[in-house]
Amino acid sequence: MAGGAEAAAKADAANWLTPEQAASYLALPSRKALYQAVRRGLIPGHRLGRLLRFHRPELDRVLLARSTTSASV
């Protein structure tokens, strides 16, 4: 059982991205652009102590919303 819990913890940890990883994942030009989008409330970010991290499933929802919005225009 411990192996299953350890694997689940690793999988969850892989879902948290650094600002550099999140900017790349969202195809943003820079970390600065990512920080601006977070400040405007366009992208959800989470503070873990002093660190800013991004949850991949939430970024997937942002990408999905972006693609459906641009497809309808």
VENGITA-V997343 format. One record per residue. N is the residue number from 1. PSI is psi in radians with two decimals (NA if undefined). OMEGA is omega as a letter, one per 20 degrees, with the letter a starting at -180 (none if undefined). Layout:
BEGIN
((N PSI OMEGA) (N PSI OMEGA))
END
This chain:
BEGIN
((1 -0.65 a) (2 -0.61 r) (3 -0.65 r) (4 -0.72 r) (5 -0.67 r) (6 -0.73 r) (7 -0.69 r) (8 -0.69 r) (9 -0.69 r) (10 -0.71 r) (11 -0.71 r) (12 -0.70 r) (13 -0.58 r) (14 -0.31 r) (15 -0.15 r) (16 2.17 a) (17 2.58 r) (18 2.91 r) (19 -0.69 r) (20 -0.80 a) (21 -0.72 a) (22 -0.74 r) (23 -0.75 r) (24 -0.78 a) (25 -0.66 a) (26 0.02 a) (27 0.71 r) (28 2.66 a) (29 -0.40 a) (30 2.95 r) (31 -0.62 r) (32 -0.74 r) (33 -0.66 r) (34 -0.82 a) (35 -0.67 r) (36 -0.72 r) (37 -0.64 r) (38 -0.80 a) (39 -0.62 r) (40 -0.13 r) (41 0.25 a) (42 -0.46 a) (43 2.25 r) (44 2.32 r) (45 2.72 a) (46 2.32 r) (47 2.17 r) (48 1.56 a) (49 -2.16 r) (50 -0.16 a) (51 2.47 r) (52 2.20 a) (53 2.76 a) (54 2.33 a) (55 2.09 a) (56 -0.77 r) (57 -0.58 r) (58 -0.66 r) (59 -0.60 r) (60 -0.70 r) (61 -0.66 r) (62 -0.79 r) (63 -0.72 r) (64 -0.78 r) (65 -0.69 r) (66 -0.72 a) (67 -0.63 r) (68 -0.57 r) (69 -0.78 a) (70 -0.48 r) (71 -0.51 a) (72 -0.14 a) (73 NA none))
END
